[in-house]
Amino acid sequence: MSVVHEVEVKTRQAKEASRLLSMVSSSTKDSALLAMAEALMSNAAAIEDANKIDLDNGEKKGLSSALMDRLRLNPKRIEAMAVGLRALANLEDPVGKISEINRRPNGLLVGKMRVPLGVIAMVFESRPNVTADIAGLCIKSGNAIVMRGGSEAIHSNKLIAQLLSAAAESCGIPNAAIQLIESTDREGVRALATSDGFVDLMVVRGGHELVRVVSEYATVPLIAHGKGLCHTYVDKDADLARAADIAFNAKVQRPSVCNAMETLLVHEDVAPVFLEQLARRLLDAGVELVGCTRTLELLKGKCAIWPATDDDWDTEYLSLKLSIKVVRDYEEAVDHIFRHGSGHSEAIVTENYSTAMRFLHEVDAAAVLVNASTRLVDGFEFGLGAELGISTQKLHARGPMGLKELTCEKFVVLGHGQIREG
């Protein structure tokens, strides 16, 4: 079967399944999610074995350390996948909720009802744990899902998708509600992106090049999980001990993901003390540092640091590398974020309430944080159970995409014989 034919068959099947899934009860969906979580835990060893094949192949292909980290599954990450599915089961089902009921002068009741989008196509790279997040979110929100992961994770993705689909179907979820395109031919991405009439929304979660290419030829509605060029600004009124913990976590806790900090901005009033303390801690953790001229002056002879180039301010490293810039004031920090940020996640550390509120209002990003690490910008951390991706767009969803973002509204009208006059 060619990949184009595979996409045609599976999107058509998903469309049929979506109609049935939209009518499935909340209790049935929740039972399916719990069964899916149990299937992952019961087959954790088999998942690790499949993942080892992908990891071995990745080493042979020379994948970067960032991609290898994203690819790797271990008992803790498999358990996290199951925890996410169970968390979704405990969340309120948005489907069928009616809001904004208004009575018109003629007695007509007009409101809005939340409904599934239908069929969601998801293209993503590397991270096989995303397979469980995607499937769980779509089942809970009443959407059928057709996934296409990267070739580097094909063995992990195939097994996880098979386990999830079988568990869901055993609980009454329609067959074909969870689909994986097993061919890794790149033409499959184009076929998904042009599946008009079958795919209601496509989400792309991967590198800049993948997003750019798919955006060029997609004919279905598209949401891109853009790059995460995230900043942390340490203000002159920051608690420096708190700032150090936040910045360290944002860079080091998991540097290969999109919500990791890539640039640290520090007010010149606190930079001499703060940078010396934090630089040693970062270097001990294996972080490569590059900085502006002022940063180099402050750290000269105290630690290893290299000059930052113009490209560094626009680079998503996804590794243990950090750009540092000393700024004159708040305005210069915000201006730098405006010029170089990707609209993902931006943080300020300050004890000044007025400055914090200015930052919240003036910085344009999917998530803006005060006194907290950018690593917290995540569907699970935000109480969404999981996320389909983090949208840096403004229509129709922005930030972590949870259950509500996988539904839309339709108008519902209740009358008793009203007709339009005139």
C-alpha positions as CSV (number, residue, x, y, z in Angstrom):
1,M,0.0,0.0,0.0
2,S,1.5,3.4,-1.0
3,V,1.6,6.0,1.7
4,V,-0.9,8.2,-0.2
5,H,-3.4,5.3,-0.3
6,E,-2.7,4.6,3.4
7,V,-3.5,8.2,4.3
8,E,-6.7,8.1,2.1
9,V,-7.9,4.9,3.8
10,K,-7.1,6.0,7.4
11,T,-8.5,9.5,7.1
12,R,-11.7,8.2,5.6
13,Q,-12.0,5.6,8.4
14,A,-11.3,8.3,11.0
15,K,-14.0,10.5,9.5
16,E,-16.5,7.8,10.0
17,A,-15.2,7.1,13.5
18,S,-15.4,10.8,14.5
19,R,-19.2,10.8,13.8
20,L,-19.7,7.9,16.2
21,L,-17.2,9.2,18.7
22,S,-18.9,12.5,19.0
23,M,-21.9,10.7,20.5
24,V,-20.0,8.5,23.0
25,S,-20.7,9.2,26.7
26,S,-18.2,10.9,29.0
27,S,-18.1,7.8,31.2
28,T,-17.2,5.6,28.3
29,K,-14.4,8.0,27.2
30,D,-13.1,8.1,30.8
31,S,-13.1,4.3,31.0
32,A,-11.2,4.1,27.8
33,L,-8.6,6.6,29.1
34,L,-8.0,4.5,32.2
35,A,-7.7,1.4,30.1
36,M,-5.2,3.1,27.9
37,A,-3.1,4.1,30.9
38,E,-3.2,0.5,32.2
39,A,-2.2,-0.8,28.8
40,L,1.0,1.4,28.8
41,M,2.0,0.3,32.3
42,S,1.3,-3.4,31.7
43,N,3.5,-3.3,28.5
44,A,6.2,-0.9,29.8
45,A,9.0,-3.4,29.2
46,A,7.8,-4.0,25.6
47,I,7.7,-0.2,25.0
48,E,11.2,0.2,26.3
49,D,12.4,-2.7,24.0
50,A,10.8,-1.0,20.9
51,N,12.2,2.4,22.0
52,K,15.7,0.8,22.3
53,I,15.5,-0.1,18.6
54,D,14.8,3.5,17.8
55,L,17.6,4.7,20.0
56,D,20.1,2.4,18.5
57,N,19.0,3.5,15.0
58,G,19.3,7.1,16.1
59,E,22.9,6.6,17.3
60,K,23.8,5.1,14.0
61,K,22.2,8.0,12.1
62,G,24.1,10.5,14.4
63,L,21.1,12.2,15.9
64,S,21.9,15.2,18.1
65,S,21.9,14.8,21.9
66,A,18.7,17.0,21.9
67,L,16.9,14.6,19.5
68,M,18.1,11.6,21.4
69,D,16.8,13.0,24.6
70,R,13.4,13.6,23.1
71,L,13.4,10.2,21.6
72,R,14.3,8.3,24.8
73,L,11.6,6.5,26.9
74,N,12.3,5.2,30.4
75,P,10.1,3.9,33.2
76,K,9.6,7.4,34.5
77,R,8.5,8.8,31.2
78,I,6.2,5.9,30.5
79,E,4.6,6.3,33.9
80,A,4.2,10.0,33.1
81,M,2.3,9.1,29.9
82,A,-0.1,6.9,32.0
83,V,-0.5,9.6,34.7
84,G,-1.4,12.1,31.9
85,L,-4.1,9.8,30.6
86,R,-5.6,9.3,34.1
87,A,-5.5,13.0,34.7
88,L,-7.6,13.5,31.5
89,A,-10.1,11.0,32.8
90,N,-10.6,13.2,35.9
91,L,-11.2,16.4,33.9
92,E,-14.6,17.7,33.0
93,D,-15.7,16.8,29.5
94,P,-16.2,20.0,27.5
95,V,-18.4,18.3,24.8
96,G,-22.1,19.2,24.9
97,K,-21.7,22.1,27.3
98,I,-24.1,24.9,26.5
99,S,-23.2,28.5,27.4
100,E,-24.2,32.1,26.7
101,I,-28.0,31.4,26.5
102,N,-29.8,34.6,25.7
103,R,-33.5,35.2,25.3
104,R,-34.4,37.3,22.4
105,P,-37.4,39.8,22.4
106,N,-39.5,37.2,20.4
107,G,-38.8,34.5,23.1
108,L,-36.2,32.7,21.1
109,L,-33.4,31.1,23.2
110,V,-30.0,31.4,21.5
111,G,-26.9,29.8,23.0
112,K,-23.6,28.0,22.1
113,M,-22.7,24.3,22.5
114,R,-19.2,22.9,22.6
115,V,-18.6,20.1,20.0
116,P,-15.6,18.2,18.7
117,L,-13.6,19.5,15.8
118,G,-13.9,16.1,14.0
119,V,-10.7,14.6,12.6
120,I,-7.4,15.9,13.8
121,A,-4.2,15.1,11.9
122,M,-1.0,15.4,13.9
123,V,2.5,15.5,12.5
124,F,5.3,15.4,15.1
125,E,9.0,14.5,15.5
126,S,11.0,12.5,17.9
127,R,9.0,12.4,21.1
128,P,7.0,9.1,21.2
129,N,5.4,10.1,24.6
130,V,3.5,12.6,22.6
131,T,1.6,9.7,21.0
132,A,-0.2,9.0,24.3
133,D,-0.9,12.7,25.0
134,I,-2.4,13.2,21.5
135,A,-4.6,10.1,21.6
136,G,-5.8,10.8,25.1
137,L,-6.8,14.4,24.4
138,C,-8.6,13.5,21.2
139,I,-10.6,10.7,22.8
140,K,-11.6,12.9,25.7
141,S,-12.6,15.7,23.4
142,G,-14.5,13.4,21.0
143,N,-12.1,13.7,18.1
144,A,-10.7,11.0,15.9
145,I,-6.9,11.3,15.5
146,V,-4.6,10.4,12.6
147,M,-0.9,10.7,13.7
148,R,2.3,10.7,11.7
149,G,5.4,10.6,13.8
150,G,9.0,10.9,12.7
151,S,10.9,7.9,11.2
152,E,13.3,8.1,14.2
153,A,10.5,7.0,16.6
154,I,8.6,4.6,14.3
155,H,9.0,1.4,16.4
156,S,8.0,3.2,19.6
157,N,5.1,5.0,18.0
158,K,3.7,1.8,16.3
159,L,3.6,-0.2,19.5
160,I,2.2,2.7,21.7
161,A,-0.6,3.4,19.1
162,Q,-1.5,-0.2,18.8
163,L,-1.8,-0.6,22.6
164,L,-3.8,2.6,23.0
165,S,-6.2,1.8,20.1
166,A,-6.9,-1.7,21.4
167,A,-7.5,-0.6,24.9
168,A,-9.9,2.2,23.8
169,E,-11.8,-0.1,21.5
170,S,-12.3,-2.6,24.3
171,C,-14.2,0.0,26.2
172,G,-16.5,1.0,23.4
173,I,-14.5,3.7,21.5
174,P,-15.2,3.3,17.8
175,N,-12.7,1.4,15.8
176,A,-10.3,3.6,13.8
177,A,-10.6,6.6,16.2
178,I,-6.9,6.3,16.9
179,Q,-4.8,5.9,13.7
180,L,-1.1,6.0,13.0
181,I,0.4,6.4,9.5
182,E,3.0,3.7,9.6
183,S,4.8,4.6,6.4
184,T,7.6,7.1,7.1
185,D,7.6,8.3,3.5
186,R,7.6,12.1,3.6
187,E,4.8,12.2,1.0
188,G,2.5,11.0,3.8
189,V,2.8,14.5,5.4
190,R,1.8,16.2,2.2
191,A,-1.1,13.7,1.8
192,L,-2.4,14.5,5.3
193,A,-2.0,18.2,4.8
194,T,-4.2,18.1,1.6
195,S,-6.9,15.8,3.0
196,D,-9.7,18.2,2.5
197,G,-13.1,16.8,3.4
198,F,-11.6,14.3,5.9
199,V,-9.2,16.3,8.1
200,D,-10.7,19.2,10.1
201,L,-7.5,20.4,11.7
202,M,-3.8,19.7,11.3
203,V,-1.3,20.3,14.0
204,V,2.4,20.3,13.2
205,R,4.8,19.8,16.1
206,G,8.5,19.8,15.1
207,G,11.4,21.8,13.9
208,H,11.2,25.1,12.0
209,E,11.9,23.4,8.7
210,L,9.1,20.9,9.1
211,V,6.6,23.7,10.0
212,R,7.7,25.9,7.1
213,V,7.4,23.1,4.5
214,V,4.0,22.0,5.7
215,S,2.7,25.5,5.9
216,E,3.6,26.0,2.2
217,Y,1.4,23.3,0.8
218,A,-1.3,22.7,3.5
219,T,-4.9,23.1,2.3
220,V,-6.5,22.0,5.5
221,P,-6.7,24.3,8.6
222,L,-3.3,24.3,10.2
223,I,-1.9,25.1,13.6
224,A,1.9,25.1,14.0
225,H,3.7,24.3,17.2
226,G,6.4,27.0,16.7
227,K,9.9,27.2,18.0
228,G,10.5,28.2,21.6
229,L,13.0,31.0,21.9
230,C,12.2,31.8,25.5
231,H,13.7,34.5,27.7
232,T,14.0,35.1,31.4
233,Y,14.5,38.7,32.5
234,V,16.0,39.3,35.9
235,D,14.9,42.8,37.0
236,K,16.7,45.2,39.3
237,D,14.1,44.5,42.0
238,A,14.5,40.7,41.8
239,D,15.1,38.4,44.7
240,L,18.5,37.1,43.4
241,A,18.4,33.7,45.1
242,R,14.9,33.1,43.6
243,A,16.1,34.4,40.3
244,A,19.0,32.0,40.2
245,D,16.8,29.0,41.0
246,I,14.3,30.0,38.3
247,A,17.0,30.6,35.6
248,F,18.9,27.4,36.4
249,N,15.7,25.4,36.2
250,A,14.6,27.0,33.0
251,K,17.9,26.2,31.3
252,V,19.1,22.9,32.8
253,Q,16.0,20.9,33.9
254,R,15.4,19.7,30.3
255,P,17.2,21.8,27.8
256,S,16.0,19.9,24.7
257,V,12.4,21.1,24.8
258,C,10.6,24.1,23.5
259,N,9.9,25.8,26.9
260,A,13.6,25.8,28.0
261,M,15.2,29.2,28.4
262,E,17.6,30.2,25.6
263,T,18.4,33.8,26.5
264,L,18.9,35.3,30.0
265,L,18.5,39.1,30.3
266,V,19.9,40.7,33.4
267,H,19.4,44.3,34.6
268,E,22.8,46.1,34.9
269,D,22.2,47.0,38.5
270,V,22.2,43.4,39.7
271,A,24.3,41.8,37.0
272,P,27.8,42.0,38.7
273,V,26.6,39.9,41.7
274,F,24.0,37.8,40.0
275,L,26.0,36.7,37.0
276,E,29.0,35.6,39.0
277,Q,26.9,33.4,41.2
278,L,24.8,31.9,38.5
279,A,27.6,31.4,36.0
280,R,29.5,29.0,38.2
281,R,26.3,27.0,38.9
282,L,25.5,26.8,35.2
283,L,29.1,25.8,34.2
284,D,29.1,23.1,36.9
285,A,25.9,21.7,35.1
286,G,27.7,21.6,31.8
287,V,26.2,24.7,30.2
288,E,28.1,26.5,27.5
289,L,27.8,30.3,28.0
290,V,27.9,33.1,25.4
291,G,27.3,36.7,26.2
292,C,27.2,40.3,25.2
293,T,30.2,42.6,25.6
294,R,29.1,43.8,29.1
295,T,28.6,40.2,30.2
296,L,32.1,39.3,29.1
297,E,33.5,42.2,31.0
298,L,31.8,41.2,34.2
299,L,32.8,37.5,34.0
300,K,36.3,38.0,32.5
301,G,38.8,35.8,34.4
302,K,36.0,34.2,36.5
303,C,34.6,31.6,34.2
304,A,34.6,30.3,30.6
305,I,32.4,32.3,28.4
306,W,32.5,33.2,24.7
307,P,31.2,36.3,22.7
308,A,27.6,36.0,21.5
309,T,27.0,36.6,17.8
310,D,24.0,38.2,16.3
311,D,22.7,34.8,15.4
312,D,22.8,33.6,19.0
313,W,20.0,35.9,20.0
314,D,17.8,34.2,17.4
315,T,18.8,30.6,18.0
316,E,16.8,27.9,19.7
317,Y,19.7,25.8,21.0
318,L,17.7,22.9,22.5
319,S,20.9,22.0,24.3
320,L,23.0,23.1,27.3
321,K,23.9,26.4,25.8
322,L,22.8,29.8,27.0
323,S,23.0,33.4,25.7
324,I,23.3,36.1,28.3
325,K,22.7,39.9,27.8
326,V,23.0,42.7,30.3
327,V,20.4,45.4,29.7
328,R,20.3,49.0,30.9
329,D,16.6,48.8,32.1
330,Y,13.2,47.2,31.8
331,E,12.5,48.8,28.4
332,E,15.6,47.4,26.8
333,A,14.7,43.9,28.1
334,V,11.2,44.1,26.7
335,D,12.5,45.5,23.4
336,H,15.0,42.6,23.1
337,I,12.1,40.1,23.6
338,F,10.0,41.9,21.0
339,R,12.8,41.7,18.5
340,H,14.1,38.2,19.1
341,G,11.3,36.2,20.9
342,S,9.2,33.6,19.1
343,G,6.0,34.3,21.0
344,H,6.3,31.1,23.1
345,S,7.0,31.8,26.7
346,E,8.6,34.8,28.4
347,A,9.4,35.3,32.2
348,I,10.3,38.1,34.5
349,V,11.8,37.8,38.0
350,T,10.9,40.8,40.1
351,E,9.5,41.8,43.5
352,N,8.2,45.0,42.0
353,Y,4.4,44.6,41.5
354,S,4.1,47.5,39.0
355,T,7.0,46.1,36.9
356,A,5.5,42.7,36.9
357,M,2.1,44.0,35.8
358,R,3.7,46.0,33.0
359,F,5.5,42.8,31.8
360,L,2.2,40.9,31.8
361,H,0.5,43.5,29.7
362,E,3.4,44.5,27.4
363,V,5.0,41.2,26.4
364,D,3.3,39.4,23.6
365,A,3.7,35.7,24.0
366,A,1.5,32.5,24.4
367,A,2.5,32.4,28.0
368,V,4.0,35.2,30.2
369,L,5.3,34.3,33.7
370,V,6.2,36.3,36.8
371,N,8.6,34.7,39.2
372,A,8.4,31.2,37.7
373,S,10.3,29.0,35.3
374,T,9.4,28.9,31.6
375,R,9.6,25.1,32.0
376,L,6.2,25.2,33.6
377,V,4.5,26.2,30.3
378,D,3.0,22.8,29.7
379,G,-0.5,21.3,29.4
380,F,-0.1,19.0,32.4
381,E,1.5,21.6,34.6
382,F,-1.4,24.0,33.7
383,G,-4.0,21.4,34.8
384,L,-5.0,20.5,31.2
385,G,-4.1,16.9,31.6
386,A,-1.9,17.0,28.6
387,E,-1.4,19.1,25.5
388,L,-1.6,18.6,21.8
389,G,1.1,21.2,21.4
390,I,1.9,24.8,22.3
391,S,0.5,27.1,19.7
392,T,2.3,30.4,19.0
393,Q,-0.4,31.5,16.7
394,K,-3.4,33.6,17.7
395,L,-6.2,31.8,15.8
396,H,-8.0,29.7,17.0
397,A,-5.8,28.6,19.9
398,R,-2.8,30.0,21.7
399,G,-0.5,28.4,24.2
400,P,-0.9,24.8,25.5
401,M,-3.7,23.1,23.5
402,G,-5.9,21.2,25.9
403,L,-9.4,19.8,25.7
404,K,-11.2,23.1,25.1
405,E,-8.9,24.0,22.3
406,L,-9.8,20.7,20.6
407,T,-13.5,21.7,20.4
408,C,-15.4,24.5,18.8
409,E,-18.9,26.0,19.3
410,K,-22.0,25.8,17.4
411,F,-25.1,27.9,17.9
412,V,-28.1,26.2,19.3
413,V,-31.5,27.8,19.0
414,L,-34.6,26.9,21.0
415,G,-37.9,28.2,19.8
416,H,-41.7,27.6,20.0
417,G,-42.8,28.5,16.5
418,Q,-41.0,31.8,15.8
419,I,-40.6,32.9,12.2
420,R,-38.9,35.9,10.7
421,E,-41.1,38.8,9.8
422,G,-40.5,41.4,7.1
